[in-house]
Every structure is written in C-alpha cells, then in structure tokens.
C-alpha cells in the first residue's frame, strides 16, 4: 500500500464512507494521478493533526508527499507536535480567531443599530 492509498483509509475512518468513488481501479488510478484531492477541515472535526497528516499524504505529486518514516513519527499517531505541525496549528487558530473577531464585529454593529 502506498502513502496516498493509506491516506484514503484514514479519511474514510473519519467520514464513515468511501471518500473517492470510481467505477474501476483504473478510474481511481486516473483520479490519483490527474486530480488534486481536496480536503475540508470539517471532515476532521476536532482533529487538526489528522487533517495535517492526511493533507500531506494526499499531495498529487508523490515526491511532495510525506515519507512513511515521517508518517509514523507524526503527532496524529504518536502525540505531540513538531515545528511544522505547530506552525500549521497556530495558523489554523489565527484564521479561527480572525473569523470570530469578524462575527463579533457584526454582532456589535447589529446591537448598536438596534439601540438607535
């Protein structure tokens, strides 16, 4: 089994259904070699480490994919975070923080308008 296929199994464990559908093994191979697989953080609720790992495993170009030795040392499997995962997690938190600030600003405007 290759890294890409292993990633599909991980995704399917999270979403409880086939992630990619194909009529034949050849069709699946075509998807693998010609399409960029898009993931959503919502497929991995409360598990940013799994999302990080699978995102690296599903890169289109094999030479850009995470190696098996890096997979077995990944925080999703062993716990903890390395520097790359920490920066990825902090970037995710920063985006969430920005979204929350935007929502709070909208709520503030709505409350202010209601008082007037």
C-alpha positions as CSV (number, residue, x, y, z in Angstrom):
1,X,0.0,0.0,0.0
2,X,1.3,3.4,-0.8
3,X,1.1,6.7,1.2
4,X,-1.8,8.1,-0.9
5,X,-3.9,5.0,-0.5
6,X,-3.2,4.8,3.2
7,X,-4.4,8.4,3.5
8,X,-7.7,7.4,1.8
9,X,-8.2,4.8,4.5
10,X,-7.6,7.4,7.2
11,X,-10.1,9.8,5.7
12,X,-12.7,7.0,5.4
13,X,-12.3,6.2,9.1
14,X,-13.2,9.8,9.9
15,X,-16.1,10.2,7.5
16,X,-17.5,6.6,7.7
17,X,-18.0,6.3,3.9
18,X,-15.9,6.0,0.8
19,X,-14.0,9.2,0.1
20,X,-13.4,8.8,-3.6
21,X,-15.7,6.8,-5.8
22,X,-14.6,5.2,-9.1
23,X,-16.0,2.6,-11.5
24,X,-12.8,0.7,-11.7
25,X,-9.3,0.5,-10.3
26,X,-8.1,2.2,-13.5
27,X,-10.5,5.1,-12.8
28,X,-9.2,5.5,-9.3
29,X,-5.7,5.5,-10.6
30,X,-6.7,8.3,-13.1
31,X,-8.1,10.3,-10.2
32,X,-4.9,9.8,-8.2
33,X,-2.5,10.8,-11.0
34,X,-4.5,13.6,-12.6
35,X,-6.6,15.3,-9.9
36,X,-5.9,17.3,-6.8
37,X,-7.8,15.8,-3.9
38,X,-9.4,18.5,-1.8
39,X,-10.0,18.0,1.9
40,X,-12.0,20.1,4.3
41,X,-11.2,20.6,7.9
42,X,-14.8,19.8,8.7
43,X,-14.1,16.2,7.7
44,X,-11.8,16.0,10.7
45,X,-13.8,17.6,13.5
46,X,-11.6,18.5,16.4
47,X,-8.5,16.7,14.9
48,X,-6.2,19.2,13.2
49,X,-3.4,16.7,13.5
50,X,-5.2,14.1,11.4
51,X,-6.1,16.8,8.9
52,X,-2.5,17.9,8.7
53,X,-1.2,14.4,8.2
54,X,-3.7,13.4,5.5
55,X,-3.2,16.7,3.7
56,X,0.5,15.9,3.4
57,X,-0.2,12.3,2.4
58,X,-2.7,13.2,-0.4
59,X,-0.4,15.6,-2.3
60,X,-0.7,15.0,-6.0
61,X,3.0,14.6,-6.8
62,X,4.5,11.6,-5.0
63,X,7.8,13.4,-4.4
64,X,5.9,16.1,-2.4
65,X,4.1,13.6,-0.2
66,X,5.2,12.9,3.4
67,X,7.5,9.9,3.7
68,X,6.5,6.8,5.6
69,X,9.1,7.5,8.3
70,X,7.6,10.9,8.8
71,X,4.1,9.4,8.9
72,X,5.0,7.0,11.7
73,X,6.5,9.9,13.7
74,X,3.6,12.2,13.0
75,X,1.8,13.7,16.0
76,X,-1.5,12.2,14.9
77,X,0.0,8.7,15.5
78,X,2.4,9.4,18.4
79,X,1.1,12.5,20.1
80,X,2.7,15.9,20.5
81,X,3.7,18.3,17.6
82,X,6.8,19.1,15.7
83,X,7.7,22.6,14.5
84,X,5.8,22.3,11.2
85,X,2.7,21.0,12.8
86,X,2.8,23.7,15.5
87,X,3.0,26.4,12.8
88,X,0.1,24.7,10.9
89,X,-1.9,24.6,14.1
90,X,-1.2,28.2,15.0
91,X,-2.1,29.3,11.5
92,X,-5.4,27.5,11.9
93,X,-6.0,29.2,15.2
94,X,-5.2,32.5,13.8
95,X,-7.7,32.1,11.0
96,X,-10.4,31.0,13.5
97,X,-9.5,34.0,15.7
98,X,-10.0,36.3,12.7
99,X,-13.4,34.7,11.9
100,X,-14.5,35.1,15.4
101,X,-13.5,38.8,15.5
102,X,-15.4,39.4,12.3
103,X,-18.5,37.8,13.7
104,X,-18.2,39.8,16.9
105,X,-17.9,43.0,14.9
106,X,-21.1,42.1,13.0
107,X,-22.9,41.4,16.3
108,X,-21.7,44.7,17.7
109,X,-22.9,46.6,14.7
110,X,-26.3,44.9,14.9
111,X,-26.6,45.6,18.6
112,X,-25.6,49.2,18.1
113,X,-28.2,49.6,15.3
114,X,-30.9,48.2,17.5
115,X,-30.2,50.7,20.2
116,X,-30.5,53.6,17.8
